[in-house]
Amino acid sequence: MASNPSESHPVRRHLPRFGPDADFAALGSLLAQCGFTAERICQRLQISGIGSYLDLRQGREVVRSAEDALDALILLLMDGEYVERAALERLLPPGALALMESLGVTAFEPDRPELCYGALTLFPVEGLLLANDRASAPDNTPFPLAPDAVYPAATANTLQFLEAMPRSPCDSYLDIGTGTGVAALAAARFARHVWGTDIAARSALFAEFNRRLNGIGNATVLEGDLYQPVEGLTFDCIVTHPPYVPARENKMVFRDGGEDGEQILRGIVEGLPRFLRPGGRFFAMATAADCEGEAFEDRLRRWLGPAEAEFDLALASYTLTAPADLAATALAKRSTPVEEIFYRQDVWKRRQVRLLFYGVVTLARHSAPRPAFTVRVQTGEGFTPRHIDWLLAWGAEAHDPERRQAILDLRPTLSPHAELAVFHRVQEGRFVPEALSLRARSPFDAECVIQPWLAQVVSGCNGETTWRQHFERVQRAGAFEEGAEPEEFVSVLEPLVSNGLLWLPERPLPA
């Protein structure tokens, strides 16, 4: 096996070290004393959030030299730049350099001991201090990432994952592919105990370092593949942000998701019937394929196997991208080897991929027997993670046969964001209405083609008339199937509610 150039680089050999708890507490106090918090850093760098951070090499215009302790730490621990020992001794509290070096946070150039650099990088995320591998050498020499490099938590997709993950109080919480440990450590605030697992020993080491740095006692970090380290346990909540890139061989642990890009997610979903408790919830931020003849949600249900009827499924896509567009973007950026792009294109072609889904996958396991449902939305203006909770609650009610009669007494109202378009086609020399399209862009970006009789019903949804009354009217007009039951009418209107086209004052959407 050919050696990776990054393995022999001196920076690669740096790993965080474990000292007594008192040293971790002292380091946390030191960083807080110097203002090394997300709020203070964002103010100093003039950015709206830590996800907008740019280092000096990306063209940042502020904090180009160490004027105070916070500047010094930004340059040292975030930018990964050299900072002179004399400046650090002047700006930082006494003993700071020795403490950081003892825990493997900083190091000195052997040939130039007057220069200090961060042996790792450190970012404040979610009120936590999170260490991860450096992405470059301090002298800017070539430094390809190692296969098991620990990726930073302060990236846009990770922050999006953290914003959306479930945060309800629970007994037992599992984060698979924990990386820096950020999701598990954030969950420790509302779960009695959390577990974080990762197949990479380096990730497990960094996550344990971060656990101790943040003084979190109700978390356990374990090394191993998927559920293997927690065999025999069950959980109220399981979350994951798995690798998703199709790869002939997995070269980067945090990126490559097997030959089709879905191998790791598939293994996690297949394990849910064994590891997720009744009433529990699974959450993933994922990229996966909608294939010709098989949508992503169909494959998720197939992965669940015989237990799939025990799970409700809600998907919310942030983007739906054509494979050709994704490949063109990768070629334009020139950051991915051409042969890897061609491999992905070949995989997508063989699988007959129409669109690539990127967004939230949520599976809720029933606590008692009832019909399962699947709902899928495209996120729109004003969408928040709370809309997923609303979708699951509304879906459970709408698909429960015992609740159908009660639903008939709800009073729907037309979404204030709704638009109705009429499509005409020329027939015998004149325009004739052929189809109607009902659309809204908030909180879901949704469009439904509806029949004229349904457009009349929707137009009459004023928040005063019940669904039962609407049904009686269309029956009298002969617009709905003769002999149909009121529950069948609900089945027609329910998707309009799930897509935010009709609102229910009695079941308000999150603000």
C-alpha positions in Angstrom: 0.0 0.0 0.0 1.4 3.4 -1.0 2.2 5.7 1.8 0.2 8.9 2.1 2.4 12.0 2.0 0.5 13.5 4.9 1.5 10.6 7.1 5.1 11.7 7.2 4.5 15.4 7.6 5.6 16.6 11.1 2.2 18.3 11.7 0.4 15.1 11.1 2.3 13.4 14.0 0.7 15.9 16.4 -2.1 14.5 18.5 -3.9 16.0 21.5 -2.6 14.8 24.8 -4.5 13.9 27.9 -3.6 15.4 31.2 -5.4 15.6 34.5 -8.9 17.1 34.6 -7.5 20.2 36.4 -5.4 21.0 33.3 -8.4 20.7 31.0 -10.4 23.0 33.3 -7.5 25.4 33.4 -7.3 25.5 29.6 -11.0 26.2 29.3 -10.7 29.0 31.8 -7.7 30.4 30.0 -9.5 30.6 26.7 -12.5 32.1 28.2 -10.4 34.7 30.0 -8.9 35.7 26.6 -12.3 36.1 25.1 -12.0 33.0 22.9 -15.8 32.6 22.5 -17.9 32.5 19.3 -19.5 35.8 20.1 -16.3 37.7 20.8 -14.5 36.0 17.8 -17.3 37.0 15.4 -17.3 40.6 16.7 -13.5 40.7 16.2 -13.6 39.2 12.7 -16.7 41.2 11.7 -18.7 38.2 10.7 -22.3 37.2 11.3 -21.5 33.7 12.6 -18.7 31.2 13.0 -19.8 29.5 9.8 -18.6 32.6 7.9 -15.1 32.4 9.2 -12.2 32.8 6.7 -8.5 32.4 7.6 -5.7 34.8 6.4 -5.0 32.6 3.4 -8.6 33.0 2.2 -8.2 36.8 2.1 -9.4 37.9 5.5 -8.8 41.7 6.0 -8.9 41.9 9.8 -6.7 40.4 12.6 -3.6 40.1 10.5 -1.3 40.5 13.5 -1.5 39.8 17.2 -2.7 43.0 19.0 -4.1 41.4 22.0 -4.7 37.9 23.5 -7.8 37.1 21.4 -6.0 38.1 18.2 -3.1 35.8 19.2 -5.4 32.9 19.8 -7.3 33.4 16.5 -4.0 33.4 14.6 -2.6 30.5 16.5 -5.6 28.1 17.0 -7.9 29.0 14.2 -5.7 30.3 11.3 -2.9 27.9 12.1 -0.3 30.6 11.6 3.0 31.1 13.3 3.0 33.5 16.3 6.2 34.6 17.9 6.9 33.2 21.4 7.7 36.7 22.7 4.3 38.0 21.6 2.5 35.1 23.2 4.4 35.5 26.4 3.5 39.2 26.4 -0.2 38.8 25.5 -1.3 35.6 27.2 -1.7 35.0 31.0 1.4 33.5 32.8 1.8 29.7 32.2 -0.5 29.7 29.2 2.1 28.5 26.7 3.2 25.6 29.0 -0.4 24.5 29.6 -1.3 24.5 25.9 1.9 22.6 25.0 1.3 20.0 27.7 -2.1 19.1 26.2 -0.8 19.0 22.7 -2.6 22.1 21.6 0.5 24.0 20.5 4.0 23.2 19.5 7.3 25.1 18.6 9.3 24.8 15.4 12.3 22.6 16.3 14.7 24.6 14.1 13.1 28.0 15.1 12.0 27.7 18.7 11.0 31.4 18.7 8.0 30.4 16.5 4.9 28.8 18.0 2.0 27.2 16.1 -1.2 25.3 16.7 -0.6 21.6 16.7 -4.4 21.4 16.0 -7.1 23.9 15.2 -9.8 24.8 17.7 -13.2 26.4 17.1 -16.0 27.5 19.4 -19.2 25.8 18.2 -22.5 25.3 20.0 -21.0 26.8 23.1 -18.3 24.1 23.0 -14.6 24.2 22.3 -13.8 21.7 19.6 -10.4 20.6 18.4 -9.8 19.0 15.0 -6.9 18.3 12.6 -5.1 21.1 10.9 -5.9 21.5 7.2 -2.5 23.0 6.3 1.0 23.3 7.5 2.0 26.6 9.3 4.7 27.3 6.7 2.2 26.5 3.8 4.2 23.5 2.5 2.1 20.9 0.7 -0.1 19.0 3.2 -2.6 16.6 1.7 -5.2 15.5 4.2 -4.8 12.0 5.7 -7.5 9.4 5.1 -8.6 9.7 8.8 -8.3 13.5 9.1 -10.8 14.9 11.7 -12.9 17.5 9.9 -13.8 20.8 11.7 -17.2 21.4 13.2 -17.3 25.0 12.1 -18.4 24.3 8.5 -21.7 25.3 6.9 -23.0 21.8 6.4 -22.1 20.7 10.0 -23.7 23.8 11.4 -26.9 23.1 9.4 -26.9 19.5 10.7 -26.6 20.8 14.3 -29.4 23.4 13.8 -31.8 20.7 12.6 -30.9 17.7 14.9 -33.5 16.7 17.6 -33.1 18.3 21.0 -36.0 16.8 23.0 -35.0 15.6 26.5 -34.4 11.8 26.5 -32.6 9.0 28.3 -30.2 7.7 25.7 -28.8 9.5 22.6 -26.4 8.1 20.0 -24.3 10.0 17.4 -22.8 7.7 14.7 -19.7 9.0 12.9 -19.2 11.5 15.7 -16.0 13.1 14.3 -15.1 15.9 16.7 -17.9 14.7 18.9 -19.9 18.0 18.4 -23.4 16.4 18.0 -22.9 14.1 21.0 -21.5 16.8 23.2 -24.2 19.2 22.3 -26.8 16.5 23.0 -25.3 16.0 26.5 -27.2 19.1 27.6 -30.6 17.5 27.2 -30.0 13.7 27.2 -29.3 11.7 30.4 -26.4 10.0 28.6 -25.0 10.3 25.1 -22.7 8.0 23.1 -20.5 9.0 20.1 -19.1 6.3 17.9 -16.6 6.6 15.0 -14.8 4.0 12.9 -11.6 6.2 12.9 -9.4 5.9 16.0 -8.2 9.5 15.4 -11.7 10.8 15.5 -12.5 8.9 18.7 -9.3 10.4 20.2 -10.2 14.0 19.3 -13.8 13.5 20.4 -12.7 12.2 23.8 -10.2 15.2 24.1 -13.1 17.5 23.3 -15.3 15.8 25.9 -12.7 16.3 28.6 -11.9 19.9 27.4 -15.6 20.8 27.9 -16.0 19.0 31.2 -18.8 16.8 30.0 -19.4 13.7 32.2 -22.5 12.2 30.7 -20.9 11.2 27.4 -19.1 8.1 26.2 -16.9 8.1 23.1 -16.2 4.7 21.5 -14.2 3.6 18.5 -15.8 1.1 16.0 -17.9 0.7 12.9 -21.5 2.0 13.1 -23.4 0.2 16.0 -20.6 -2.3 16.8 -19.3 -0.4 19.8 -22.8 -0.1 21.4 -24.0 -3.6 20.7 -26.7 -4.6 23.2 -27.8 -1.0 23.9 -30.9 0.8 22.6 -31.5 4.5 22.2 -34.3 7.1 22.2 -32.6 9.1 19.5 -30.0 8.3 16.9 -28.4 10.9 14.7 -25.8 10.8 11.9 -24.2 13.1 9.3 -22.7 10.3 7.2 -20.2 10.5 4.3 -22.0 10.5 1.0 -19.6 10.8 -1.9 -19.5 7.8 -4.3 -16.0 6.3 -4.3 -14.4 3.3 -5.9 -12.5 2.9 -2.6 -13.0 4.8 0.6 -9.9 7.1 0.8 -11.3 9.8 3.1 -13.2 8.6 6.2 -15.3 11.8 6.5 -16.2 12.0 2.8 -16.5 8.7 1.0 -19.7 6.8 1.3 -19.0 3.6 -0.6 -19.4 2.7 -4.2 -22.8 4.3 -4.5 -22.4 7.0 -1.8 -25.1 5.4 0.3 -23.4 2.4 1.8 -22.9 4.0 5.3 -26.4 5.5 5.5 -27.8 2.2 4.4 -26.0 0.3 7.2 -27.2 2.8 9.8 -30.9 2.6 8.6 -30.8 -1.2 8.5 -29.8 -1.2 12.2 -32.6 1.0 13.4 -35.1 -1.8 14.1 -32.6 -3.3 16.5 -31.2 -0.1 18.2 -34.0 2.5 18.1 -36.5 2.2 20.9 -40.3 2.4 20.3 -41.2 6.1 20.4 -37.7 7.0 19.4 -36.5 9.1 16.5 -33.7 8.9 13.9 -32.3 11.9 12.2 -29.8 12.3 9.4 -28.4 15.1 7.2 -27.9 13.1 4.0 -27.3 13.2 0.3 -28.8 10.4 -1.7 -30.3 9.6 -5.1 -33.8 9.7 -6.6 -33.5 7.0 -9.2 -35.8 6.2 -12.1 -38.5 4.0 -10.7 -37.3 4.3 -7.1 -37.4 7.5 -5.0 -35.0 7.9 -2.1 -37.9 7.4 0.4 -38.8 4.0 -1.2 -35.2 2.8 -0.7 -35.2 4.0 2.9 -38.3 1.9 3.6 -36.7 -1.1 1.9 -33.6 -0.8 4.1 -35.8 -1.0 7.2 -36.9 -4.4 6.1 -39.9 -6.2 7.7 -40.1 -3.5 10.5 -40.7 -0.6 8.0 -44.4 -0.4 9.0 -43.3 0.6 12.5 -41.8 3.9 11.2 -43.1 7.2 10.0 -40.8 8.9 7.5 -40.4 12.6 6.8 -37.9 14.0 4.3 -37.2 17.7 3.8 -34.9 18.5 0.9 -32.7 21.7 0.9 -31.6 21.1 -2.7 -32.5 18.7 -5.5 -29.6 18.7 -8.1 -29.3 17.0 -11.4 -26.2 14.8 -11.5 -24.9 16.6 -14.6 -25.0 20.0 -12.7 -23.2 18.5 -9.8 -20.4 17.1 -12.0 -20.1 20.5 -13.9 -19.7 22.3 -10.6 -17.0 19.9 -9.5 -15.1 20.3 -12.8 -15.4 24.1 -12.6 -14.0 24.2 -9.0 -11.0 22.0 -10.1 -10.8 20.7 -6.5 -11.7 17.0 -7.4 -9.6 14.8 -9.7 -11.3 14.3 -13.0 -11.2 10.5 -12.8 -13.2 10.7 -9.5 -15.8 13.0 -11.2 -16.1 10.5 -14.1 -16.5 7.6 -11.7 -19.4 9.4 -10.0 -21.0 10.2 -13.3 -20.8 6.5 -14.3 -22.3 5.4 -11.0 -25.2 7.9 -11.4 -25.8 6.8 -15.0 -25.9 3.1 -14.1 -28.3 3.8 -11.3 -30.5 6.0 -13.5 -30.3 8.8 -11.0 -32.6 11.7 -11.9 -31.9 14.0 -8.9 -29.6 14.1 -5.9 -31.4 14.9 -2.7 -29.6 16.9 0.0 -31.5 17.5 3.2 -33.0 16.1 6.4 -34.2 12.5 6.9 -36.3 11.8 10.0 -37.7 8.4 11.0 -40.1 8.2 14.0 -40.8 4.8 15.5 -44.3 4.1 16.7 -44.8 3.6 20.4 -48.1 1.7 19.7 -49.4 0.0 16.5 -50.9 2.3 13.9 -50.6 3.0 10.1 -47.2 4.3 9.0 -46.9 7.3 6.6 -44.3 9.0 4.4 -44.2 12.7 3.8 -41.7 14.6 1.7 -41.3 18.4 1.3 -39.0 20.9 -0.4 -37.9 23.5 2.1 -39.0 27.1 1.4 -38.8 30.6 2.8 -39.0 30.5 6.6 -38.5 26.8 7.0 -37.1 25.7 10.3 -36.4 22.3 11.9 -39.6 22.7 13.9 -41.5 22.2 10.7 -40.3 18.6 10.7 -41.8 18.0 14.1 -45.1 19.6 12.9 -45.1 17.3 9.8 -44.7 14.2 11.9 -47.4 15.3 14.4 -49.8 16.2 11.6 -49.0 13.1 9.6 -49.6 10.8 12.6 -53.0 12.4 13.2 -54.1 12.5 9.5 -53.2 8.8 8.9 -54.8 7.5 12.1 -58.2 6.0 11.1 -59.6 6.7 14.6 -58.9 10.4 14.1 -60.5 10.9 10.7 -63.9 11.9 12.0 -62.3 14.6 14.2 -60.3 15.9 11.3 -63.5 16.5 9.3 -64.4 19.1 11.9 -61.2 21.1 11.3 -61.5 24.5 9.5 -58.8 24.8 6.8 -57.7 28.2 5.5 -55.9 29.0 2.3 -52.2 29.8 2.8 -51.5 33.5 2.5 -48.5 32.6 0.3 -50.6 30.5 -2.1 -50.8 31.2 -5.9 -53.2 29.6 -8.4 -52.1 29.4 -12.0 -54.4 28.2 -14.8 -52.8 26.5 -17.8 -54.6 26.8 -21.2 -54.2 24.8 -24.4 -55.5 25.7 -27.8 -58.5 23.6 -28.8 -60.5 24.4 -31.9 -58.8 27.7 -32.3 -59.2 29.1 -28.8 -57.7 28.7 -25.3 -59.3 26.2 -23.1 -58.4 25.7 -19.4 -56.6 22.4 -19.0 -55.0 22.3 -15.6 -54.7 24.4 -12.5 -51.5 24.6 -10.4 -51.6 25.6 -6.7 -48.3 26.7 -5.4 -46.7 28.3 -2.3 -43.0 29.1 -1.4 -43.3 29.3 2.4 -42.6 27.4 4.6 -42.4 24.6 2.0 -41.7 25.2 -1.7 -44.7 23.2 -3.0 -46.8 22.9 -6.2 -49.8 20.6 -6.8 -51.8 20.2 -10.0 -55.4 20.1 -9.0 -58.8 19.6 -10.7 -61.2 22.6 -11.2 -63.6 21.3 -8.5 -60.8 21.1 -6.0 -59.7 24.7 -6.9 -63.2 25.8 -5.9 -63.0 24.0 -2.6 -59.6 25.5 -1.9 -60.8 28.9 -2.7 -63.6 28.5 -0.2 -61.2 27.5 2.6 -61.7 30.6 4.8 -61.1 29.2 8.3 -64.8 29.1 9.0 -66.1 26.2 7.0 -65.3 22.7 8.2 -64.0 19.9 5.9 -67.2 18.1 6.5 -69.2 21.0 5.2 -66.9 21.3 2.1 -67.5 17.6 1.5 -71.2 17.9 1.7 -71.1 20.8 -0.8 -69.0 19.0 -3.4 -71.3 15.9 -3.0 -74.4 17.9 -3.7 -72.7 19.4 -6.7 -71.7 16.0 -7.9 -68.1 17.0 -8.1 -66.7 14.2 -5.9 -67.0 10.5 -6.5 -70.6 9.2 -5.8 -70.8 7.1 -2.7 -67.4 8.2 -1.4 -66.9 8.4 2.3 -65.9 11.7 4.0 -62.6 10.1 5.0 -61.7 9.8 1.3 -62.2 13.5 0.9 -59.7 14.0 3.8 -57.2 11.9 1.9 -57.4 14.3 -1.0 -56.9 17.4 1.1 -54.3 16.1 3.5 -51.4 16.4 1.1 -52.3 20.1 0.6 -51.9 20.6 4.3 -48.7 18.7 4.5 -47.2 20.9 1.8 -48.3 24.1 3.4 -50.9 25.0 0.7 -53.8 24.8 3.2 -53.3 25.9 6.8 -55.2 24.7 9.9 -55.8 27.3 12.6 -56.3 24.4 15.0 -52.9 22.9 14.0 -50.8 26.1 13.4 -47.5 25.8 11.6 -44.4 26.9 13.6 -43.8 30.6 13.4 
